[in-house]
C-alpha cells in the first residue's frame, strides 16, 4: 500500500485515495472487474504520448494509478492546474492499443462507475471514438461491499446501467476535458 500511496506527494494525496487503497490493497475488497490499483512508472506514459518532447512536457500532469482492464488498459489522473488534490483530478483510461478517453470528472465519479462491476472500459483505436463498454461474460465476484461502503461514507449511489454511466459520468467528463486531452495525446 505504501508503494501505491508514494505515487502522490503529501499535498496531492487525499483521505479518499488513502481509504480506497486500504480497502483494495489491505482489506482486499472487490471493487470492479479488471480494476487494480498499482504503481506505475512515469515512463509508461511514453507509450501513449509518442512524441518524446511532448511526453516530457506533459508527463508531470498525469499519474497512472491502476489497471482498468485485464488486457492492459490503465487509469490515470489528469492533474488540472489549480486543483487541491487527487479528489479533484479528472480520470482517463489509457487504452492498451493506444487512445485515451476521459471517463470521470473526479475519483467520486470513477467510484460510481465502478459500481457497474462487470463493465470494463475498452478503447480499440488511437482516439476516444473507439471507446466502448461491454458486460464481461466471465463469472464475476459481486461488489456489494464496495457499493455499501461508498454509499455509507460518500453518499455515492450505484449506477444501474451502462447508459446511465455514459450519460451521467462519462459524457460530462468528455465534454469538459476530452478536447484538451486529445491535443496532448495526438501524434
Buried (B, 14 or more C-beta within 10 A) or exposed (E): EEEBBEBBEEEBBBEBBBBBBEBBBEEEBBBBBBBBBBEBEBEBBBEBBEBEEBBEEBBEBBBBBBBBBBEEBBBBBBBEEEBEBBBBBBBBBBBBEBBBBBBBBBBBBBBBBBBBBBBBBBBBEBBBEBBEBEEBEEEBEEBEBBBEBBEEEBEBEBBEEBEEBBEEBBEBBBEEBBEEBBEBBEE
